[in-house]
């Protein structure tokens, strides 16, 4: 109960409390700033941006190092693409132990065999047989080397993802990268085994690992080998998780392999159609020659027939090249 005699006291207390609240509200930030908790929070907040700034600087430096490394590798790739592929390089990429002298001897032998076959078996004249001999001597060894080279590249692309998986599992298990490469050089299929053995031999001679791996992209000019060389070069110069990078590379290689198989399946019908269309004139001409040789002999005995045969052959060659370009996919 408020009594009249205590009413001035109550009013004075209420005024005092109000004045104190107003003072605290006005100067609260000043008192809070002087407290120990505020000082600790301020110290933590002050060190936070410095840490993040340091991390940002490290990321920026690593990004610049990556860009410089990629730029350097790209310049090397442009230089290699602009350089002409020599005969010795092609034979080395084909896995042949030949040198230039042996290649020329094989060319002479192929020319002699072609001349002998065209002269004795087909009964052609010396001039025509000489033309077939020169053509066979120049063309047959070239086709053989290119076929061996393409087959070796195909086998390498098929086996290389398995080798990368072996390296990924070895690195995750704690093995050094060199030991993983040695396992691949002993257990993988050819030509991956011999290529990784050359990497280890180069490193044994004192060549850095990234340069040793870079040579595999020179010996096997495939995107798969180039990707592997880039990953190893980036990891050796800028650091990072090698197992994660190689795992991503293995995934990319297997996806490329699936894409290549899918493209082959989709384009098989077009390739079959192109083969039928390209062989149809030759088959029809051969059948007509067997049944009615006098009817088709005009193409070979008259000047108009020769001109018609040459023009038709040129148009047929152009059509085959166009169809080949349409059904070949590069990715």
C-alpha positions as CSV (number, residue, x, y, z in Angstrom):
1,X,0.0,0.0,0.0
2,X,1.3,3.4,-1.0
3,X,1.1,5.8,1.8
4,X,1.2,9.6,1.3
5,X,4.3,10.0,3.6
6,X,6.4,7.5,1.5
7,X,5.3,8.7,-1.9
8,X,8.2,11.2,-2.4
9,X,10.6,8.4,-1.6
10,X,9.1,6.1,-4.2
11,X,9.2,8.9,-6.8
12,X,12.9,9.6,-6.0
13,X,13.8,5.9,-6.3
14,X,11.9,5.6,-9.6
15,X,13.6,8.7,-10.9
16,X,17.0,7.3,-9.9
17,X,16.4,4.0,-11.6
18,X,15.2,5.8,-14.8
19,X,18.3,8.0,-14.8
20,X,20.6,5.0,-14.3
21,X,18.9,3.1,-17.1
22,X,19.3,6.0,-19.4
23,X,23.0,6.3,-18.5
24,X,23.6,2.6,-19.1
25,X,21.7,2.6,-22.4
26,X,23.9,5.5,-23.6
27,X,27.2,4.2,-22.4
28,X,26.6,0.4,-22.8
29,X,29.0,0.0,-25.7
30,X,31.8,1.7,-23.8
31,X,31.4,-0.5,-20.7
32,X,31.0,-3.7,-22.9
33,X,34.2,-2.8,-24.8
34,X,36.2,-2.8,-21.6
35,X,35.0,-6.3,-20.5
36,X,37.2,-9.3,-20.8
37,X,34.8,-11.3,-22.9
38,X,34.6,-8.5,-25.4
39,X,38.4,-8.3,-25.6
40,X,38.6,-12.0,-26.3
41,X,36.0,-11.8,-29.0
42,X,37.7,-8.8,-30.6
43,X,41.0,-10.6,-30.6
44,X,39.5,-13.7,-32.3
45,X,37.7,-11.4,-34.8
46,X,41.0,-9.6,-35.5
47,X,42.9,-12.8,-36.2
48,X,40.1,-14.2,-38.4
49,X,40.6,-12.0,-41.5
50,X,44.4,-12.5,-41.3
51,X,44.0,-16.3,-41.5
52,X,41.6,-16.1,-44.4
53,X,43.8,-13.5,-46.1
54,X,46.7,-15.9,-45.8
55,X,44.7,-18.8,-47.1
56,X,43.5,-16.6,-50.0
57,X,47.1,-15.6,-50.8
58,X,48.1,-19.3,-50.8
59,X,45.2,-20.2,-53.1
60,X,46.2,-17.3,-55.4
61,X,49.8,-18.4,-55.5
62,X,48.8,-22.0,-56.2
63,X,46.4,-20.9,-59.0
64,X,49.1,-18.8,-60.6
65,X,51.5,-21.7,-60.4
66,X,48.9,-24.0,-62.1
67,X,48.3,-21.4,-64.8
68,X,52.0,-21.1,-65.5
69,X,52.5,-24.8,-65.6
70,X,49.6,-25.3,-67.9
71,X,50.8,-22.5,-70.2
72,X,54.2,-24.0,-70.3
73,X,52.8,-27.5,-71.2
74,X,50.5,-25.9,-73.8
75,X,53.5,-24.2,-75.5
76,X,55.4,-27.5,-75.5
77,X,52.4,-29.2,-77.1
78,X,52.2,-26.5,-79.8
79,X,55.9,-26.9,-80.6
80,X,55.6,-30.7,-80.9
81,X,52.5,-30.5,-83.1
82,X,54.3,-28.0,-85.5
83,X,57.3,-30.3,-85.8
84,X,57.2,-32.8,-88.6
85,X,57.0,-36.5,-87.7
86,X,60.1,-38.2,-89.0
87,X,60.4,-41.7,-90.3
88,X,62.5,-42.9,-87.3
89,X,59.8,-41.5,-84.9
90,X,57.0,-43.3,-86.8
91,X,58.9,-46.6,-86.6
92,X,59.6,-46.1,-82.9
93,X,56.0,-45.4,-82.3
94,X,55.1,-48.5,-84.2
95,X,57.2,-50.6,-81.8
96,X,59.6,-51.7,-84.6
97,X,63.3,-52.1,-84.1
98,X,64.1,-50.9,-87.6
99,X,66.3,-48.0,-88.6
100,X,66.1,-45.9,-91.8
101,X,68.5,-48.3,-93.6
102,X,66.4,-51.4,-92.9
103,X,63.3,-49.5,-94.0
104,X,64.9,-48.7,-97.4
105,X,65.9,-52.3,-97.8
106,X,62.4,-53.4,-97.1
107,X,61.2,-50.9,-99.7
108,X,63.5,-52.3,-102.3
109,X,62.4,-55.9,-101.5
110,X,58.7,-54.9,-101.7
111,X,59.4,-53.2,-105.1
112,X,61.1,-56.3,-106.4
113,X,58.3,-58.6,-105.3
114,X,55.6,-56.3,-106.8
115,X,57.5,-56.2,-110.1
116,X,57.9,-59.9,-110.2
117,X,54.3,-60.7,-109.4
118,X,52.9,-58.2,-112.0
119,X,55.3,-59.4,-114.6
120,X,55.0,-63.2,-114.2
121,X,51.6,-63.8,-112.7
122,X,49.6,-61.1,-114.5
123,X,51.6,-61.0,-117.7
124,X,52.0,-57.2,-117.8
125,X,54.6,-55.4,-119.7
126,X,57.9,-54.2,-118.4
127,X,56.8,-50.6,-118.2
128,X,53.5,-51.4,-116.4
129,X,55.3,-53.9,-114.1
130,X,57.9,-51.2,-113.3
131,X,55.1,-48.8,-112.3
132,X,53.6,-51.5,-110.1
133,X,57.0,-52.2,-108.6
134,X,57.6,-48.6,-107.7
135,X,54.2,-48.2,-106.3
136,X,54.5,-51.4,-104.2
137,X,58.0,-50.4,-102.9
138,X,56.8,-47.0,-101.8
139,X,53.3,-47.9,-100.5
140,X,53.5,-51.4,-98.9
141,X,56.2,-50.6,-96.2
142,X,54.4,-47.3,-95.4
143,X,51.1,-49.1,-95.0
144,X,52.7,-51.8,-92.8
145,X,54.4,-49.2,-90.5
146,X,51.2,-47.2,-90.2
147,X,49.2,-50.3,-89.4
148,X,51.5,-51.4,-86.7
149,X,51.5,-47.9,-85.3
150,X,47.7,-47.7,-85.2
151,X,47.4,-51.2,-83.7
152,X,49.9,-50.3,-80.9
153,X,48.1,-47.1,-80.1
154,X,44.8,-49.0,-79.9
155,X,46.2,-51.6,-77.5
156,X,47.7,-48.8,-75.4
157,X,44.4,-46.9,-75.1
158,X,42.6,-50.1,-74.1
159,X,45.1,-51.1,-71.4
160,X,46.1,-47.7,-70.0
161,X,43.0,-47.1,-67.8
162,X,43.8,-50.3,-65.9
163,X,47.3,-49.1,-65.4
164,X,46.1,-45.8,-64.0
165,X,43.7,-47.7,-61.6
166,X,46.7,-49.7,-60.3
167,X,48.6,-46.5,-59.6
168,X,45.6,-45.0,-57.8
169,X,45.2,-48.0,-55.6
170,X,48.9,-48.1,-54.8
171,X,49.0,-44.4,-53.9
172,X,46.0,-44.7,-51.7
173,X,47.6,-47.7,-50.0
174,X,50.7,-45.5,-49.2
175,X,53.1,-46.7,-51.8
176,X,55.4,-44.2,-53.5
177,X,54.6,-43.3,-57.1
178,X,57.8,-44.9,-58.4
179,X,56.9,-48.2,-56.8
180,X,53.4,-48.0,-58.4
181,X,55.0,-47.3,-61.8
182,X,57.3,-50.3,-61.3
183,X,54.3,-52.6,-60.6
184,X,52.7,-51.4,-63.8
185,X,56.0,-52.1,-65.7
186,X,55.9,-55.7,-64.5
187,X,52.2,-56.6,-64.5
188,X,50.6,-54.6,-67.3
189,X,50.0,-55.8,-70.9
190,X,52.0,-54.6,-73.8
191,X,52.7,-51.8,-74.9
192,X,51.9,-50.2,-71.6
193,X,54.4,-52.4,-69.8
194,X,57.3,-51.4,-72.1
195,X,56.4,-47.7,-72.0
196,X,56.4,-47.6,-68.2
197,X,59.6,-49.5,-68.1
198,X,61.2,-46.7,-70.2
199,X,59.9,-44.2,-67.7
200,X,61.7,-46.0,-64.8
201,X,64.9,-46.3,-66.9
202,X,64.9,-42.6,-67.6
203,X,64.4,-41.8,-63.9
204,X,67.2,-44.2,-63.0
205,X,69.5,-42.2,-65.2
206,X,68.6,-39.0,-63.2
207,X,65.8,-37.5,-65.2
208,X,63.0,-35.9,-63.1
209,X,59.8,-37.8,-62.8
210,X,57.6,-35.3,-64.6
211,X,60.1,-35.1,-67.6
212,X,60.2,-38.9,-67.7
213,X,56.5,-39.2,-67.8
214,X,56.3,-36.4,-70.4
215,X,58.3,-38.6,-72.8
216,X,55.5,-41.1,-72.8
217,X,53.3,-38.5,-74.5
218,X,56.0,-38.1,-77.1
219,X,56.3,-41.8,-77.8
220,X,52.5,-42.4,-77.7
221,X,50.8,-39.2,-79.1
222,X,47.4,-40.0,-77.6
223,X,45.1,-37.8,-75.4
224,X,45.2,-40.4,-72.7
225,X,49.0,-40.3,-72.4
226,X,49.0,-36.5,-72.6
227,X,46.4,-36.3,-69.8
228,X,48.6,-38.5,-67.6
229,X,51.7,-36.5,-68.3
230,X,49.9,-33.2,-67.4
231,X,48.5,-34.6,-64.1
232,X,52.0,-35.8,-63.0
233,X,53.6,-32.5,-64.0
234,X,51.0,-30.4,-62.2
235,X,51.2,-32.6,-59.0
236,X,55.0,-32.5,-59.0
237,X,55.2,-28.7,-59.4
238,X,52.2,-27.4,-57.5
239,X,51.4,-30.3,-55.1
240,X,47.9,-31.6,-54.3
241,X,46.3,-35.0,-53.9
242,X,47.8,-37.3,-56.5
243,X,45.4,-40.2,-55.8
244,X,42.3,-37.9,-56.3
245,X,43.7,-36.4,-59.5
246,X,44.6,-39.9,-60.9
247,X,41.2,-41.2,-59.9
248,X,39.5,-38.4,-61.8
249,X,41.8,-39.2,-64.8
250,X,40.9,-42.8,-64.7
251,X,37.2,-41.9,-64.7
252,X,37.7,-39.6,-67.6
253,X,39.6,-42.3,-69.6
254,X,36.9,-44.9,-69.0
255,X,34.2,-42.4,-70.0
256,X,36.1,-41.7,-73.2
257,X,36.4,-45.4,-73.8
258,X,32.6,-45.8,-73.4
259,X,32.0,-42.9,-75.7
260,X,34.3,-44.3,-78.4
261,X,32.4,-47.7,-78.2
262,X,29.1,-45.9,-78.4
263,X,30.2,-43.9,-81.4
264,X,31.5,-47.1,-83.1
265,X,28.1,-48.8,-82.5
266,X,26.1,-45.8,-83.8
267,X,28.3,-45.3,-86.9
268,X,28.5,-49.0,-87.8
269,X,25.4,-48.8,-90.0
270,X,26.7,-45.8,-91.9
271,X,30.1,-47.5,-92.3
272,X,28.4,-50.6,-93.7
273,X,26.4,-48.5,-96.1
274,X,29.5,-46.7,-97.2
275,X,31.3,-49.9,-97.8
276,X,28.4,-51.4,-99.9
277,X,28.1,-48.2,-102.0
278,X,31.8,-48.0,-102.5
279,X,32.2,-51.6,-103.6
280,X,29.1,-51.8,-105.7
281,X,30.5,-50.3,-108.9
282,X,33.6,-52.6,-108.8
283,X,31.5,-55.7,-108.1
284,X,29.0,-54.8,-110.9
285,X,31.8,-54.1,-113.4
286,X,33.5,-57.4,-112.5
287,X,30.3,-59.4,-113.0
288,X,29.6,-57.7,-116.3
289,X,33.1,-58.5,-117.5
290,X,32.7,-62.1,-116.6
291,X,29.3,-62.4,-118.3
292,X,29.6,-60.0,-121.2
293,X,33.3,-59.0,-121.7
294,X,32.6,-57.4,-125.1
295,X,30.0,-55.0,-123.6
296,X,32.3,-53.5,-121.0
297,X,35.6,-53.7,-123.0
298,X,34.6,-50.4,-124.6
299,X,35.7,-48.7,-121.4
300,X,39.2,-50.0,-121.9
301,X,39.6,-50.0,-125.7
302,X,38.2,-46.6,-126.7
303,X,39.3,-43.1,-125.8
304,X,35.8,-42.1,-124.8
305,X,35.6,-45.1,-122.6
306,X,38.9,-44.3,-121.0
307,X,37.9,-40.8,-120.3
308,X,34.6,-42.0,-118.8
309,X,36.4,-44.5,-116.7
310,X,38.8,-41.9,-115.3
311,X,36.1,-39.4,-114.6
312,X,33.9,-42.0,-112.9
313,X,36.8,-43.2,-110.8
314,X,37.6,-39.6,-109.7
315,X,33.9,-39.0,-108.7
316,X,33.8,-42.3,-106.9
317,X,36.9,-41.5,-105.0
318,X,35.6,-38.1,-104.0
319,X,32.3,-39.7,-102.8
320,X,34.2,-42.3,-100.7
321,X,36.3,-39.6,-99.1
322,X,33.2,-37.5,-98.3
323,X,31.5,-40.6,-96.8
324,X,34.6,-41.4,-94.8
325,X,34.7,-37.8,-93.4
326,X,31.1,-38.0,-92.4
327,X,31.4,-41.3,-90.5
328,X,34.6,-40.4,-88.7
329,X,34.2,-38.7,-85.3
330,X,37.0,-37.0,-83.5
331,X,36.6,-36.3,-79.7
